[in-house]
Amino acid sequence: MEQLDKIVSEFKLKDTKDMRIDSKTFVEKFNNSEAILLDVRMPFETAVWGVKFALEIPYNELPDRLNELPNDKIIVCACPHEYRSNMAKEYLRFKGFNAKNLDGGLLELMAYLKGGTAKEINL
């Protein structure tokens, strides 16, 4: 059985909880150097509004840039909503990384970090 077939056939609904991370938990893990934020948007998107503390690798460049990702941290995949980041998370999990999808995407994270709450993240 191929690795991807095994991942699909052994899927359990309860596992989806471990594949997601909310903004508050992400900030805590980021501050403790346990996680990084991977922004999988295209360059024209990040040029308009970027996230200074994110590693920017467009989704379609992931196969050629896996060497830029740490093996010892949670990789929190993000895009504005969750579409591309969910695909990125699955791809990275297939490649052996500890990857999660950011609940609500970058829009939710920015809403969480607005105003005084922005002081909670260590940059």
N, C-alpha and C positions, 0 to 999 in steps of 0.2 A: 504494500500500500504506500503510495506516495505521501510525503509529509503533508501536503495541503489536503489530501483526501482524509488523512488521519485527523487533522485539526477540525475539519468539517464534521466528520462522523462522530467525534468525541465531544462535540459542542453540547453544553448544558446551559439552560437559560440563566441559572444562578451565576454563571461565569461572567455575564455581561456587567455585573456590578464592579468587578475588578478591572474592567476594560475602560472605565470612565473615571474622571476626576473633576470635582467641582472647583470653582475659582479659589475659595478660601483654603481648601486642602492643597491646591497647587501652590499658592503663595507660601504656605508653611513649608512644604517640601522644597521649594525653590530656595527659600531663606536658609534652610538646613543643608543646602548643596546636595539634595537627594534627587532633584529633578531639573530638567531644562525644558524650555518652551521651544517647540519646533513650529515655525510659521511656514506653512506649505503653500502660501499664496504665490501668485506670479509677480515678477519684478515690477510691472506697471501698477500693481495693487499696493505693494509695500512702499513704492515711491510716493503714493498719495498719503498714506498713513501707515507708518511702520511702528513696530513695537521694539524699542531700543534694547530690551533685554532678551529678545528672541533670536534664535539661530534661524536664519532665513534660507530654506532650501525648497524651491518650488517642487510640487508633487511629482511632476514629470522628470525631475532631475535626481530623485532619490536613488535609483539604481546605480548611478555613476558617482554618488557622493556619500555612500554609506560609511566610508572611512572617516568622515567628519563627525560622526555621531559617537557619543560615549557608550561603552558597554556596561558601565558601572552606575548609571543613573536611570531614572524613569524618564522616558522621552514623552512629553505631553504634546501631542499633535494638535494644531489649531489652524483654523481658517475662520472667516466671518461667522459662519453658522456651524456646520459640522459635517458637511458633505465630503469635501476632499480630505479633511483631517481624519475622518473615519476610515476612508480608503487607505490613507497613509499609515494609520495605526495598524490596520490588518496586515498590510504589506510588511511593516517593520516587525510585527509579532511573528510572521511567517519566517522572517530572516533571523529570528532569535533575539530580538531586542525586547526589553521591558517597556512597551509602549502603551499609552492610554490616550483616550480622546477627551478633550476639554469640553465638559458639559456647557452647552450654550454657546460655544465658540468664543472667538475674540470679542464679539460684541458684548457677551455676558461678562467676560473678564474685565473689559474696559468699564462697564457699568459698575462692577464691583469695586474697581480701583479709583472711581471718580472722587474728586474732592479730597478730604482729609484721609480717606482710606488709602490713598496712594502712598502714604508714608509707611504702610505696613510691609511693602516689598523692599528688600535690601538690594540696592543697585550699586 
